[in-house]
């Protein structure tokens, strides 16, 4: 069980999560942190730290249609979980 947690990355950042999924990370599921906040659970990747750094420093490159589709999918997940 401990090892399984190390292989996961949790994020509440909606736009970062959509980006990480757009570049190939895998969504495992969601966790409700509280009634107003959802945590996205992703399968961790050795590249994750660099991807996050690229995202926040405006160096990230991603197919805009893939990113848009992930935004729509995540939004649908949030509304269907409530």
Helices and strands as residue ranges (DSSP letters): H 2-6, E 8-11, H 14-22, E 26-34, E 37-43, H 48-56, H 64-81
